[in-house]
Amino acid sequence: MLPDKQLTHISKFLSLVLRHQPETIGIQLDEQGWAGIEELLEKANHYGVRFDREILNHIVASNPKKRFAFNDTYDKIRASQGHSIDIELGYSNQRPPEILYHGTGEKSVQSITATGLEKRSRQHVHLSSDPETAIKVGQRHGKPYVFKVLAEKMYLDNFPFFLSANGVWLTDHVPPAYLKENE
């Protein structure tokens, strides 16, 4: 197996290609975000990012955030969520837990308190079911800050929620009224 640094490089490359820029290597994702594995391997290797099916299987199976998934016949792959390109993941509206969490950097708290959580360049706002995950996400943006999201109340007020294959809760927008600052 490859060293961890190389596996991380390939995983980040897969995120780029399967979430944001498939054109980087000349592949097209279908309307649900799936890419054919044979074409992905061929074009990634041609592009200079070298890996095979065994390494791809390892990355999908061992990624702690479960960022990628295979289809039922294991001939296609896609990112579980986080796309900046327009695709339909096919998730159905589900009732979330009473509280979900969103981690951010402290520098964004004032803006979020004023406008709520916005998806910006992504297809959805990402929420976690536990504060620990939200803290880890927030650390990517400086000193972490965690908002509590009154998710069940939002759902009862007809806001849709989706649960991605890797356990991330998704919604379109969280208005300020549904945010509770963490004590």
Backbone as ProteinMPNN parsed JSONL, in Angstrom:
{"seq_chain_A": "MLPDKQLTHISKFLSLVLRHQPETIGIQLDEQGWAGIEELLEKANHYGVRFDREILNHIVASNPKKRFAFNDTYDKIRASQGHSIDIELGYSNQRPPEILYHGTGEKSVQSITATGLEKRSRQHVHLSSDPETAIKVGQRHGKPYVFKVLAEKMYLDNFPFFLSANGVWLTDHVPPAYLKENE", "coords_chain_A": {"N_chain_A": [[0.852, -1.196, 0.0], [0.354, 2.308, -0.498], [2.222, 5.114, 0.912], [0.825, 7.119, 3.629], [0.794, 9.89, 3.024], [0.734, 9.955, 0.235], [-1.696, 8.634, -0.238], [-3.454, 10.481, 0.92], [-3.064, 12.62, -0.825], [-4.158, 11.535, -3.189], [-6.804, 11.169, -2.342], [-7.608, 13.84, -1.907], [-7.395, 14.744, -4.512], [-9.409, 13.183, -5.685], [-11.613, 14.335, -4.399], [-11.551, 16.893, -5.539], [-12.068, 16.272, -8.268], [-14.463, 14.752, -8.187], [-16.242, 16.338, -6.804], [-16.056, 19.007, -7.551], [-14.578, 19.782, -9.986], [-14.756, 17.989, -12.487], [-13.947, 18.269, -15.078], [-11.254, 18.733, -14.999], [-9.817, 16.422, -15.501], [-11.122, 15.602, -17.695], [-13.527, 14.124, -17.453], [-17.058, 13.343, -17.236], [-19.608, 13.775, -14.916], [-22.554, 11.932, -14.139], [-26.089, 12.849, -13.814], [-26.568, 12.305, -11.122], [-24.116, 12.543, -10.013], [-22.32, 10.459, -10.388], [-19.372, 8.781, -11.51], [-17.836, 6.76, -13.967], [-15.802, 4.091, -12.952], [-13.672, 2.846, -14.392], [-13.127, 4.762, -16.418], [-12.458, 6.945, -14.785], [-10.116, 5.978, -13.49], [-8.428, 5.584, -15.712], [-8.249, 8.209, -16.846], [-7.341, 9.741, -14.676], [-4.832, 8.567, -14.19], [-3.625, 9.116, -16.642], [-3.54, 11.866, -16.398], [-1.632, 12.081, -14.498], [-1.931, 11.443, -11.844], [-1.471, 8.739, -10.213], [-3.028, 5.706, -9.593], [-4.656, 2.611, -8.716], [-7.385, 0.217, -8.938], [-7.362, -1.205, -6.539], [-6.149, 0.598, -4.742], [-8.019, 2.667, -4.905], [-10.283, 1.35, -3.836], [-9.329, 1.003, -1.228], [-9.077, 3.69, -0.364], [-11.768, 4.552, -0.426], [-12.898, 2.774, 1.451], [-11.43, 3.302, 3.785], [-11.541, 5.997, 4.376], [-12.038, 8.286, 6.88], [-14.14, 10.101, 6.966], [-15.906, 9.137, 5.181], [-16.153, 10.078, 2.5], [-16.573, 9.237, -0.114], [-18.468, 7.04, -2.258], [-19.373, 3.853, -3.595], [-21.464, 2.67, -6.286], [-24.203, 0.262, -6.361], [-23.329, -1.81, -8.008], [-20.647, -1.534, -8.074], [-19.261, -0.276, -10.163], [-19.217, 2.375, -10.494], [-18.448, 5.553, -8.994], [-18.902, 8.147, -6.532], [-18.802, 11.373, -4.912], [-19.933, 11.751, -1.582], [-21.198, 14.052, -0.589], [-21.042, 17.681, -0.653], [-20.669, 18.959, -3.049], [-19.884, 21.452, -5.496], [-20.85, 21.674, -7.92], [-23.764, 21.298, -9.976], [-25.7, 18.711, -9.108], [-27.909, 15.905, -8.576], [-28.325, 14.265, -5.744], [-30.182, 12.427, -4.907], [-31.183, 12.017, -2.352], [-33.649, 11.556, 0.186], [-36.087, 13.594, 1.878], [-35.756, 13.833, 5.333], [-36.609, 13.434, 8.797], [-34.779, 15.262, 11.052], [-32.584, 14.968, 13.98], [-33.445, 16.588, 17.142], [-31.563, 18.624, 17.712], [-28.891, 19.825, 15.747], [-25.48, 20.423, 14.725], [-23.211, 23.049, 13.808], [-20.019, 23.768, 12.813], [-17.71, 26.454, 12.768], [-15.369, 29.138, 12.133], [-14.408, 31.489, 14.673], [-14.319, 34.065, 13.617], [-16.408, 34.207, 11.832], [-18.778, 34.247, 13.204], [-20.368, 36.572, 13.842], [-21.365, 37.378, 11.314], [-22.794, 35.07, 10.558], [-24.691, 34.966, 12.602], [-26.202, 37.152, 11.876], [-27.153, 36.604, 9.226], [-27.716, 33.91, 9.052], [-27.032, 30.426, 8.285], [-25.581, 29.838, 5.236], [-25.475, 28.204, 2.058], [-23.687, 28.993, 0.142], [-21.172, 28.447, -2.188], [-21.643, 25.767, -2.302], [-23.914, 22.926, -2.612], [-25.517, 22.499, -0.415], [-26.026, 23.374, 3.076], [-23.915, 22.113, 5.542], [-24.318, 19.961, 8.281], [-23.659, 18.543, 11.51], [-24.248, 15.685, 13.631], [-23.149, 15.65, 16.094], [-21.377, 17.557, 18.562], [-18.578, 17.317, 18.662], [-17.642, 16.632, 16.078], [-18.402, 18.956, 14.754], [-16.719, 20.805, 16.003], [-14.224, 19.962, 15.033], [-14.584, 20.557, 12.315], [-14.89, 23.335, 12.506], [-12.328, 24.051, 13.348], [-10.872, 24.123, 11.045], [-11.216, 26.625, 10.16], [-9.958, 28.497, 11.719], [-10.02, 29.637, 15.138], [-12.257, 27.493, 16.665], [-15.86, 27.628, 16.61], [-19.053, 26.665, 17.659], [-22.297, 26.371, 16.485], [-25.558, 25.644, 17.665], [-28.159, 24.064, 15.981], [-31.561, 24.37, 15.592], [-32.877, 21.947, 14.529], [-35.04, 20.063, 14.369], [-37.231, 21.732, 14.869], [-37.023, 23.398, 12.633], [-37.55, 21.505, 10.649], [-40.198, 20.818, 11.276], [-41.29, 23.202, 10.59], [-41.362, 23.021, 7.912], [-38.863, 22.966, 6.516], [-36.648, 21.277, 4.415], [-34.61, 18.384, 5.141], [-31.76, 16.367, 4.624], [-30.043, 13.287, 4.793], [-26.832, 12.445, 4.228], [-24.907, 9.826, 2.605], [-22.656, 9.478, 4.153], [-23.346, 10.309, 6.673], [-23.614, 13.038, 7.131], [-25.674, 15.784, 7.775], [-27.822, 17.62, 5.658], [-29.063, 20.716, 4.453], [-30.845, 23.466, 2.908], [-30.636, 26.149, 3.837], [-30.111, 27.848, 6.893], [-31.993, 29.842, 8.716], [-31.387, 32.732, 10.853], [-33.097, 32.649, 13.108], [-33.249, 29.996, 13.854], [-30.888, 29.338, 14.935], [-28.832, 28.693, 17.692], [-26.709, 30.059, 19.959], [-23.846, 28.464, 21.203], [-23.528, 27.511, 24.566]], "CA_chain_A": [[0.0, 0.0, 0.0], [1.08, 3.572, -0.606], [2.339, 5.885, 2.163], [-0.341, 7.94, 3.96], [0.861, 11.178, 2.335], [0.284, 9.735, -1.145], [-3.13, 8.319, -0.177], [-4.129, 11.755, 1.175], [-3.006, 13.375, -2.087], [-5.138, 10.935, -4.119], [-8.134, 11.461, -1.795], [-7.902, 15.247, -2.196], [-7.596, 14.808, -5.959], [-10.745, 12.64, -5.936], [-12.568, 15.364, -3.968], [-11.565, 17.931, -6.572], [-12.666, 15.764, -9.508], [-15.818, 14.227, -7.993], [-17.104, 17.326, -6.148], [-15.949, 20.373, -8.05], [-14.048, 20.028, -11.328], [-14.478, 16.763, -13.251], [-13.307, 18.633, -16.343], [-9.804, 18.744, -14.793], [-9.254, 15.256, -16.188], [-11.931, 15.3, -18.868], [-14.643, 13.195, -17.259], [-18.345, 13.961, -16.951], [-20.424, 13.081, -13.919], [-23.961, 11.884, -14.547], [-26.923, 13.785, -13.055], [-26.48, 12.002, -9.689], [-22.738, 12.715, -9.569], [-21.534, 9.236, -10.558], [-18.351, 8.665, -12.56], [-17.408, 5.389, -14.216], [-14.506, 3.839, -12.321], [-12.63, 2.594, -15.406], [-12.767, 6.035, -17.033], [-11.785, 7.73, -13.754], [-8.755, 5.468, -13.328], [-7.674, 5.85, -16.946], [-7.986, 9.641, -17.041], [-6.513, 10.214, -13.558], [-3.471, 8.099, -14.443], [-3.137, 9.899, -17.781], [-3.322, 13.208, -15.874], [-0.423, 12.02, -13.671], [-2.245, 10.997, -10.491], [-1.452, 7.302, -10.481], [-3.58, 4.763, -8.625], [-5.412, 1.529, -9.35], [-8.655, -0.14, -8.285], [-7.078, -1.618, -5.161], [-5.931, 1.819, -3.964], [-9.316, 3.343, -4.855], [-11.09, 0.613, -2.847], [-8.783, 1.306, 0.098], [-9.429, 5.077, -0.023], [-13.204, 4.604, -0.138], [-13.179, 2.013, 2.672], [-10.72, 3.771, 4.974], [-11.695, 7.432, 4.607], [-12.808, 8.412, 8.123], [-15.338, 10.918, 6.744], [-16.733, 8.433, 4.18], [-16.406, 11.088, 1.472], [-16.877, 8.637, -1.411], [-19.282, 5.823, -2.215], [-19.561, 3.101, -4.833], [-22.846, 2.27, -6.543], [-24.487, -1.134, -5.988], [-22.592, -2.764, -8.855], [-19.227, -1.203, -7.905], [-18.608, 0.176, -11.387], [-19.254, 3.84, -10.465], [-18.088, 6.178, -7.719], [-19.244, 9.56, -6.414], [-18.622, 11.997, -3.61], [-21.169, 11.625, -0.808], [-21.795, 15.384, -0.52], [-20.053, 18.741, -0.725], [-20.483, 19.369, -4.439], [-20.124, 22.827, -5.918], [-21.489, 21.554, -9.238], [-25.171, 20.946, -9.836], [-26.066, 17.3, -9.271], [-29.025, 15.471, -7.737], [-27.836, 13.095, -5.012], [-31.259, 11.462, -4.723], [-31.512, 11.809, -0.94], [-35.027, 11.94, 0.476], [-36.295, 14.431, 3.048], [-35.847, 13.031, 6.559], [-36.72, 14.192, 10.044], [-33.492, 15.264, 11.743], [-32.666, 15.033, 15.447], [-33.877, 17.892, 17.656], [-30.451, 19.567, 17.588], [-27.716, 19.504, 14.941], [-24.4, 21.355, 15.032], [-22.427, 23.582, 12.695], [-18.759, 24.343, 13.249], [-17.144, 27.511, 11.941], [-14.36, 29.905, 12.848], [-14.976, 32.597, 15.458], [-14.408, 35.28, 12.793], [-17.649, 34.179, 11.047], [-19.952, 34.184, 14.088], [-21.224, 37.761, 13.715], [-22.032, 37.314, 10.008], [-23.761, 33.961, 10.587], [-25.779, 35.381, 13.496], [-27.029, 38.12, 11.149], [-27.772, 36.099, 7.99], [-27.96, 32.478, 9.118], [-26.065, 29.588, 7.58], [-25.859, 29.821, 3.797], [-24.711, 27.171, 1.35], [-22.705, 29.672, -0.703], [-20.847, 27.766, -3.449], [-22.013, 24.355, -2.21], [-25.331, 22.656, -2.845], [-26.238, 22.466, 0.856], [-25.36, 23.654, 4.34], [-23.54, 20.834, 6.165], [-24.523, 19.936, 9.727], [-23.283, 17.267, 12.115], [-25.135, 15.266, 14.713], [-22.457, 15.736, 17.372], [-20.56, 18.767, 18.659], [-17.164, 17.02, 18.434], [-17.386, 16.751, 14.642], [-18.528, 20.381, 14.426], [-15.488, 21.465, 16.471], [-13.171, 19.624, 14.056], [-14.853, 21.347, 11.112], [-14.612, 24.722, 12.845], [-10.884, 24.25, 13.473], [-10.327, 24.395, 9.71], [-11.472, 28.032, 9.869], [-9.411, 29.29, 12.822], [-10.512, 29.216, 16.446], [-13.587, 26.949, 16.369], [-17.084, 28.04, 17.28], [-20.115, 25.732, 17.273], [-23.696, 26.772, 16.615], [-26.596, 24.623, 17.736], [-29.209, 24.322, 14.994], [-32.846, 23.815, 16.036], [-33.199, 21.225, 13.296], [-36.39, 19.494, 14.383], [-38.158, 22.865, 14.719], [-36.971, 23.774, 11.214], [-38.233, 20.447, 9.888], [-41.629, 20.979, 11.537], [-41.664, 24.418, 9.868], [-41.281, 22.662, 6.48], [-37.544, 23.033, 5.888], [-36.208, 19.904, 4.143], [-33.325, 17.888, 5.615], [-31.32, 15.151, 3.958], [-28.922, 12.625, 5.457], [-25.957, 11.906, 3.184], [-24.424, 8.459, 2.813], [-21.605, 9.448, 5.173], [-23.864, 10.766, 7.959], [-23.683, 14.499, 7.233], [-27.015, 16.319, 7.528], [-27.796, 18.664, 4.647], [-30.258, 21.531, 4.263], [-30.544, 24.565, 1.987], [-30.33, 27.399, 4.531], [-30.572, 27.887, 8.28], [-32.231, 31.231, 9.108], [-30.872, 33.059, 12.181], [-34.045, 32.295, 14.176], [-33.078, 28.593, 14.216], [-29.539, 29.171, 15.466], [-28.676, 28.945, 19.11], [-25.291, 30.129, 20.251], [-23.446, 27.451, 22.172], [-23.205, 28.048, 25.908]], "C_chain_A": [[0.887, 1.245, 0.0], [1.226, 4.241, 0.761], [1.114, 6.79, 2.352], [-0.359, 9.259, 3.196], [0.361, 11.043, 0.894], [-1.214, 9.43, -1.194], [-3.944, 9.599, 0.058], [-4.161, 12.601, -0.093], [-4.06, 12.851, -3.075], [-6.554, 11.245, -3.649], [-8.526, 12.917, -2.083], [-8.149, 15.454, -3.687], [-8.99, 14.291, -6.321], [-11.824, 13.643, -5.51], [-12.685, 16.461, -5.016], [-12.366, 17.463, -7.786], [-14.125, 15.355, -9.325], [-16.772, 15.224, -7.325], [-17.147, 18.662, -6.867], [-15.582, 20.515, -9.527], [-13.74, 18.738, -12.09], [-13.757, 17.051, -14.564], [-11.788, 18.682, -16.225], [-9.14, 17.581, -15.522], [-10.121, 14.808, -17.37], [-12.983, 14.228, -18.68], [-15.911, 14.007, -17.04], [-19.062, 13.118, -15.919], [-21.843, 13.018, -14.453], [-24.774, 12.785, -13.616], [-26.937, 13.517, -11.553], [-25.042, 12.084, -9.169], [-21.84, 11.504, -9.727], [-20.544, 9.369, -11.713], [-18.02, 7.193, -12.731], [-15.999, 5.178, -13.685], [-13.405, 3.616, -13.344], [-12.172, 3.897, -16.052], [-12.013, 6.918, -16.039], [-10.331, 7.29, -13.602], [-7.893, 5.814, -14.537], [-7.287, 7.325, -17.052], [-7.157, 10.235, -15.902], [-5.058, 9.808, -13.782], [-2.845, 8.857, -15.607], [-2.783, 11.323, -17.349], [-2.065, 13.259, -14.987], [-0.669, 11.671, -12.219], [-2.481, 9.497, -10.593], [-1.981, 6.482, -9.303], [-4.387, 3.726, -9.387], [-6.665, 1.229, -8.529], [-8.443, -0.513, -6.822], [-6.888, -0.386, -4.264], [-7.239, 2.596, -3.828], [-10.228, 2.678, -3.824], [-10.645, 0.956, -1.425], [-9.188, 2.714, 0.544], [-10.906, 5.186, 0.343], [-13.501, 3.936, 1.204], [-12.58, 2.662, 3.92], [-10.896, 5.26, 5.258], [-12.574, 7.638, 5.836], [-14.092, 9.227, 7.956], [-16.266, 10.301, 5.705], [-17.139, 9.379, 3.054], [-16.876, 10.513, 0.144], [-17.681, 7.357, -1.223], [-19.297, 5.173, -3.59], [-21.05, 2.852, -5.032], [-22.999, 0.789, -6.218], [-23.689, -2.156, -6.783], [-21.08, -2.491, -8.855], [-18.52, -0.843, -9.212], [-18.628, 1.699, -11.508], [-18.925, 4.309, -9.056], [-18.595, 7.616, -7.73], [-18.846, 10.055, -5.03], [-19.968, 11.951, -2.888], [-21.917, 12.942, -0.654], [-20.69, 16.395, -0.685], [-19.79, 19.268, -2.126], [-20.704, 20.871, -4.627], [-20.712, 22.843, -7.326], [-22.893, 21.01, -9.04], [-25.407, 19.476, -10.143], [-27.222, 16.993, -8.327], [-28.62, 14.174, -7.05], [-28.918, 12.056, -4.751], [-31.597, 11.164, -3.273], [-32.949, 12.256, -0.702], [-35.084, 12.729, 1.783], [-36.507, 13.541, 4.27], [-35.957, 13.947, 7.772], [-35.378, 14.113, 10.773], [-33.677, 15.143, 13.253], [-33.082, 16.444, 15.882], [-32.805, 18.966, 17.424], [-29.387, 18.995, 16.657], [-26.691, 20.604, 15.209], [-23.691, 21.809, 13.762], [-21.181, 24.243, 13.256], [-18.255, 25.367, 12.253], [-16.009, 28.157, 12.721], [-15.003, 31.075, 13.562], [-15.178, 33.862, 14.621], [-15.704, 35.348, 11.996], [-18.913, 34.268, 11.892], [-20.894, 35.368, 13.88], [-22.023, 37.732, 12.409], [-23.116, 36.23, 10.003], [-24.95, 34.323, 11.472], [-26.737, 36.328, 12.77], [-27.796, 37.501, 9.983], [-28.173, 34.625, 8.048], [-26.857, 31.716, 8.391], [-26.489, 29.487, 6.126], [-24.962, 28.806, 3.113], [-23.595, 27.746, 0.494], [-22.42, 28.886, -1.965], [-21.196, 26.281, -3.428], [-23.503, 24.183, -2.477], [-26.153, 22.706, -1.572], [-25.377, 23.024, 1.982], [-25.103, 22.294, 4.987], [-23.653, 20.947, 7.68], [-24.124, 18.572, 10.268], [-24.194, 16.955, 13.29], [-24.442, 15.314, 16.077], [-21.539, 16.955, 17.403], [-19.078, 18.519, 18.374], [-16.79, 17.154, 16.955], [-17.44, 18.215, 14.227], [-17.284, 21.158, 14.866], [-14.355, 21.208, 15.482], [-13.347, 20.424, 12.771], [-14.489, 22.813, 11.367], [-13.122, 25.028, 12.93], [-10.224, 24.527, 12.127], [-10.419, 25.879, 9.376], [-10.942, 28.953, 10.972], [-9.876, 28.74, 14.154], [-11.955, 28.746, 16.275], [-14.702, 27.536, 17.229], [-18.193, 27.126, 16.765], [-21.485, 26.349, 17.543], [-24.547, 25.527, 16.811], [-27.675, 25.033, 16.735], [-30.477, 23.629, 15.48], [-33.48, 23.08, 14.848], [-34.621, 20.663, 13.285], [-37.443, 20.591, 14.221], [-38.185, 23.327, 13.26], [-37.77, 22.786, 10.372], [-39.753, 20.587, 10.049], [-42.181, 22.246, 10.879], [-41.448, 24.266, 8.356], [-39.954, 22.964, 5.776], [-37.086, 21.598, 5.634], [-34.818, 19.609, 4.704], [-33.032, 16.566, 4.918], [-30.128, 14.594, 4.731], [-28.074, 11.977, 4.377], [-25.47, 10.517, 3.57], [-23.364, 8.385, 3.903], [-22.043, 10.104, 6.491], [-23.881, 12.272, 8.169], [-25.108, 14.932, 6.918], [-26.898, 17.522, 6.605], [-29.124, 19.405, 4.636], [-29.86, 22.728, 3.404], [-30.083, 25.843, 2.675], [-30.823, 27.262, 5.952], [-30.742, 29.36, 8.658], [-31.748, 31.488, 10.542], [-31.795, 32.627, 13.33], [-33.871, 30.848, 14.667], [-31.669, 28.3, 14.74], [-29.514, 29.502, 16.948], [-27.18, 28.973, 19.371], [-24.961, 29.141, 21.358], [-23.063, 28.104, 23.489], [-21.779, 27.713, 26.247]], "O_chain_A": [[2.031, 1.21, 0.452], [0.443, 3.967, 1.67], [0.455, 7.177, 1.387], [-1.422, 9.703, 2.762], [-0.35, 11.915, 0.394], [-1.919, 9.908, -2.082], [-5.005, 9.776, -0.54], [-5.175, 13.228, -0.397], [-4.763, 13.633, -3.715], [-7.42, 11.553, -4.469], [-9.666, 13.183, -2.464], [-9.009, 16.244, -4.077], [-9.675, 14.878, -7.158], [-12.84, 13.781, -6.191], [-13.787, 16.904, -5.343], [-13.24, 18.181, -8.272], [-14.943, 15.588, -10.214], [-17.979, 14.985, -7.281], [-18.15, 19.373, -6.807], [-16.213, 21.29, -10.245], [-12.57, 18.428, -12.316], [-13.049, 16.197, -15.097], [-11.096, 18.673, -17.243], [-8.054, 17.721, -16.084], [-9.876, 13.759, -17.967], [-13.309, 13.501, -19.618], [-15.86, 15.19, -16.705], [-19.118, 11.894, -16.033], [-22.294, 13.935, -15.139], [-24.209, 13.416, -12.722], [-27.283, 14.409, -10.778], [-24.777, 11.735, -8.019], [-20.706, 11.515, -9.248], [-20.834, 9.978, -12.743], [-17.933, 6.457, -11.748], [-15.107, 5.987, -13.936], [-12.305, 4.146, -13.183], [-10.973, 4.12, -16.218], [-11.035, 7.568, -16.409], [-9.423, 8.121, -13.588], [-6.763, 6.28, -14.393], [-6.129, 7.649, -17.317], [-6.353, 11.138, -16.134], [-4.152, 10.617, -13.586], [-1.664, 9.202, -15.561], [-1.84, 11.916, -17.871], [-1.505, 14.33, -14.752], [0.275, 11.605, -11.432], [-3.549, 9.047, -11.007], [-1.466, 6.549, -8.187], [-4.754, 3.929, -10.544], [-6.957, 1.913, -7.547], [-9.259, -0.171, -5.966], [-7.412, -0.342, -3.151], [-7.538, 3.124, -2.758], [-10.873, 3.363, -3.03], [-11.47, 1.169, -0.537], [-9.594, 2.913, 1.689], [-11.254, 5.846, 1.323], [-14.268, 4.469, 2.006], [-13.165, 2.577, 5.0], [-10.437, 5.737, 6.296], [-13.731, 7.216, 5.843], [-15.034, 9.057, 8.731], [-17.303, 10.879, 5.381], [-18.314, 9.47, 2.697], [-17.509, 11.215, -0.644], [-17.596, 6.686, -0.194], [-19.24, 5.853, -4.614], [-21.813, 2.824, -4.066], [-22.029, 0.134, -5.839], [-23.404, -3.246, -6.288], [-20.329, -3.157, -9.567], [-17.32, -1.077, -9.355], [-18.128, 2.258, -12.484], [-19.094, 3.586, -8.074], [-18.709, 8.235, -8.788], [-18.59, 9.274, -4.113], [-21.018, 12.096, -3.514], [-23.146, 12.948, -0.595], [-19.526, 16.026, -0.839], [-18.792, 19.949, -2.359], [-21.581, 21.474, -4.008], [-21.033, 23.906, -7.858], [-23.173, 20.338, -8.047], [-25.325, 19.05, -11.295], [-27.477, 17.745, -7.386], [-28.573, 13.116, -7.678], [-28.605, 10.916, -4.407], [-32.238, 10.152, -2.989], [-33.414, 13.22, -1.311], [-34.248, 12.557, 2.67], [-37.324, 12.62, 4.25], [-35.466, 15.075, 7.771], [-34.897, 13.021, 11.074], [-34.802, 15.209, 13.748], [-33.069, 17.376, 15.078], [-33.113, 20.077, 16.993], [-29.023, 17.824, 16.765], [-27.008, 21.606, 15.85], [-23.584, 21.069, 12.784], [-21.266, 25.161, 14.071], [-18.359, 25.175, 11.042], [-15.724, 27.759, 13.85], [-16.024, 31.598, 13.116], [-16.096, 34.641, 14.88], [-16.076, 36.422, 11.524], [-20.012, 34.356, 11.345], [-22.103, 35.174, 13.754], [-23.218, 38.029, 12.403], [-24.22, 36.45, 9.503], [-26.093, 34.02, 11.13], [-27.942, 36.309, 13.022], [-28.963, 37.831, 9.769], [-28.897, 34.149, 7.174], [-25.873, 32.303, 7.941], [-27.616, 29.098, 5.822], [-23.829, 28.576, 3.536], [-22.648, 27.034, 0.159], [-23.336, 28.668, -2.758], [-21.054, 25.605, -4.447], [-24.253, 25.156, -2.557], [-27.361, 22.932, -1.628], [-24.157, 23.13, 1.856], [-25.975, 21.425, 4.978], [-23.155, 21.895, 8.286], [-24.235, 17.564, 9.571], [-24.824, 17.843, 13.865], [-25.071, 15.049, 17.102], [-20.985, 17.34, 16.373], [-18.389, 19.418, 17.892], [-15.748, 17.719, 16.621], [-16.613, 18.667, 13.435], [-16.849, 22.072, 14.167], [-13.612, 22.125, 15.132], [-12.371, 20.912, 12.202], [-13.851, 23.451, 10.53], [-12.697, 26.141, 12.62], [-9.137, 25.101, 12.075], [-9.785, 26.347, 8.43], [-11.433, 30.07, 11.135], [-10.102, 27.539, 14.298], [-12.795, 29.506, 15.794], [-14.511, 27.884, 18.394], [-18.262, 26.844, 15.569], [-21.79, 26.783, 18.653], [-24.294, 24.487, 16.204], [-28.053, 26.201, 16.655], [-30.463, 22.428, 15.751], [-34.464, 23.526, 14.258], [-35.325, 20.784, 12.283], [-38.434, 20.402, 13.515], [-39.252, 23.614, 12.718], [-38.555, 23.171, 9.506], [-40.498, 20.485, 9.075], [-43.384, 22.356, 10.64], [-41.364, 25.252, 7.624], [-39.935, 23.192, 4.567], [-37.131, 20.775, 6.549], [-33.956, 20.487, 4.736], [-33.928, 15.763, 4.66], [-29.309, 15.348, 5.256], [-28.531, 11.068, 3.685], [-25.605, 10.092, 4.717], [-23.189, 7.333, 4.519], [-21.201, 10.418, 7.333], [-24.139, 12.735, 9.28], [-25.687, 14.504, 5.92], [-25.991, 18.341, 6.749], [-30.183, 18.798, 4.792], [-28.673, 22.977, 3.196], [-29.225, 26.551, 2.147], [-31.848, 26.625, 6.195], [-29.754, 30.055, 8.894], [-31.705, 30.564, 11.354], [-31.315, 32.278, 14.408], [-34.299, 30.516, 15.773], [-31.31, 27.143, 14.959], [-30.113, 30.483, 17.388], [-26.467, 28.025, 19.044], [-25.707, 29.002, 22.327], [-22.365, 29.118, 23.52], [-21.301, 28.068, 27.324]]}, "name": "protein", "num_of_chains": 1, "seq": "MLPDKQLTHISKFLSLVLRHQPETIGIQLDEQGWAGIEELLEKANHYGVRFDREILNHIVASNPKKRFAFNDTYDKIRASQGHSIDIELGYSNQRPPEILYHGTGEKSVQSITATGLEKRSRQHVHLSSDPETAIKVGQRHGKPYVFKVLAEKMYLDNFPFFLSANGVWLTDHVPPAYLKENE"}
